[in-house]
């Protein structure tokens, strides 16, 4: 497996890094200059962020069907950050239209994204019975948690 470096591209309208750097300099003045001049350039940070997002999307696509990913994306978009609760009803409702083989991956992905404390050994075993190997499990977990983290990032 070879790792390919993707040239950094700054997304249109992405001004997060320069704003953060400007705020730091404004708050702390000259005292932080020796530290801030060694920070990566905003274009590099944007490139790293885009490369990471692409990698997570690829591994998610390798472990979860399009239908499962669609269910998780819809649930995360509706999520307001509150705890969905101890009941599994919301999870079953969200995955209701899925085929039987997709229900366990959907439950794992939904719980990972919105209630990770509910992922237990029995769910991991059920997922691994149909999708053996650590790569599939870690890919599903990474994709699901990344979707939730991106949603939380929109609130900041």
C-alpha positions in Angstrom: 0.0 0.0 0.0 1.5 3.3 -1.0 0.6 6.6 0.5 0.2 9.4 -1.9 0.6 13.0 -0.9 -2.2 15.3 -2.0 -1.3 18.9 -2.7 -3.0 21.1 -0.2 -6.0 23.0 -1.5 -7.9 25.6 0.5 -11.6 25.3 0.2 -13.5 28.3 -1.1 -14.4 30.6 1.8 -12.4 28.6 4.4 -11.1 31.4 6.7 -11.0 29.5 9.9 -7.2 29.2 10.4 -6.4 32.9 9.6 -9.2 34.0 12.0 -7.9 31.8 14.8 -4.3 33.1 14.2 -5.5 36.7 14.1 -7.4 36.2 17.4 -4.4 34.7 19.1 -2.2 37.6 18.0 -4.8 40.2 19.0 -5.3 38.7 22.5 -1.7 38.0 23.4 0.2 40.5 21.2 4.0 40.2 20.7 4.4 37.6 23.4 3.1 34.9 21.1 5.0 35.9 17.9 7.9 33.4 18.5 5.3 30.6 18.6 2.8 31.7 15.9 5.4 32.1 13.2 6.0 28.3 13.4 2.4 27.4 12.9 1.5 25.7 9.6 0.2 28.0 6.9 -3.6 28.0 6.6 -3.4 26.4 3.1 -1.5 23.5 4.6 -4.1 23.0 7.4 -6.9 23.1 4.8 -5.1 20.5 2.7 -4.6 18.3 5.7 -8.3 18.6 6.7 -9.5 17.8 3.1 -7.1 14.8 2.8 -8.3 13.4 6.2 -11.9 13.9 5.2 -11.3 12.0 1.9 -9.6 9.2 3.6 -12.4 8.7 6.2 -15.0 8.8 3.4 -13.1 6.1 1.5 -12.9 3.8 4.5 -16.5 4.4 5.4 -17.6 3.5 1.9 -15.5 0.3 2.1 -17.2 -0.8 5.4 -20.8 0.5 5.2 -23.3 0.4 2.4 -24.6 3.5 0.7 -28.0 3.0 2.4 -26.4 2.7 5.9 -24.3 5.8 5.4 -27.4 7.7 4.2 -29.4 6.7 7.3 -26.5 7.9 9.5 -26.1 11.1 7.6 -29.8 11.9 8.0 -29.7 11.1 11.7 -26.6 13.2 12.3 -28.1 16.1 10.4 -31.2 16.1 12.6 -29.2 15.6 15.8 -29.1 18.6 18.2 -26.5 17.2 20.5 -28.8 15.8 23.1 -28.5 12.3 24.4 -30.9 10.1 22.4 -31.6 8.1 25.5 -31.3 4.5 26.7 -34.1 3.2 24.5 -33.1 1.7 21.2 -36.4 2.8 19.5 -34.8 5.8 17.8 -32.1 3.5 16.3 -34.6 1.0 15.1 -36.8 3.7 13.6 -33.9 5.2 11.7 -32.9 1.8 10.2 -36.4 0.6 9.6 -36.3 0.7 5.8 -32.9 -1.1 5.6 -32.4 -4.7 4.5 -31.7 -7.2 7.3 -28.0 -7.4 6.5 -27.7 -3.6 6.8 -29.4 -3.3 10.2 -26.5 -4.3 12.4 -24.0 -2.0 10.6 -26.6 0.8 10.8 -27.1 0.3 14.6 -23.3 0.2 15.1 -22.8 3.4 13.1 -25.7 5.3 14.6 -24.7 4.4 18.1 -21.1 5.3 17.4 -22.1 8.7 16.1 -24.8 9.7 18.5 -24.5 7.5 21.7 -21.0 5.9 21.7 -21.3 4.8 25.3 -24.0 2.4 24.1 -21.6 0.4 21.8 -21.0 -2.8 23.6 -19.3 -6.1 23.0 -22.4 -7.9 21.8 -22.9 -5.2 19.1 -19.3 -5.4 18.0 -19.5 -9.3 17.8 -22.8 -9.1 15.8 -21.1 -6.6 13.3 -17.9 -8.7 13.1 -19.9 -11.9 12.4 -21.1 -10.4 9.1 -18.1 -8.2 8.4 -15.0 -9.9 9.8 -11.8 -8.2 10.4 -10.6 -5.2 12.4 -10.3 -3.1 9.3 -14.1 -3.2 8.7 -14.9 -2.5 12.3 -12.4 0.4 12.6 -13.5 1.8 9.3 -17.2 1.9 10.3 -16.3 3.4 13.7 -14.0 6.0 12.2 -16.6 7.1 9.6 -19.4 7.3 12.0 -17.5 9.3 14.7 -16.1 11.6 12.0 -19.7 12.4 10.9 -20.7 13.3 14.4 -17.5 15.3 15.0 -18.1 17.4 11.8 -21.7 18.1 13.0 -20.3 19.2 16.4 -17.8 21.4 14.6 -20.6 23.4 13.0 -21.8 24.4 16.4 -18.5 26.0 17.4 
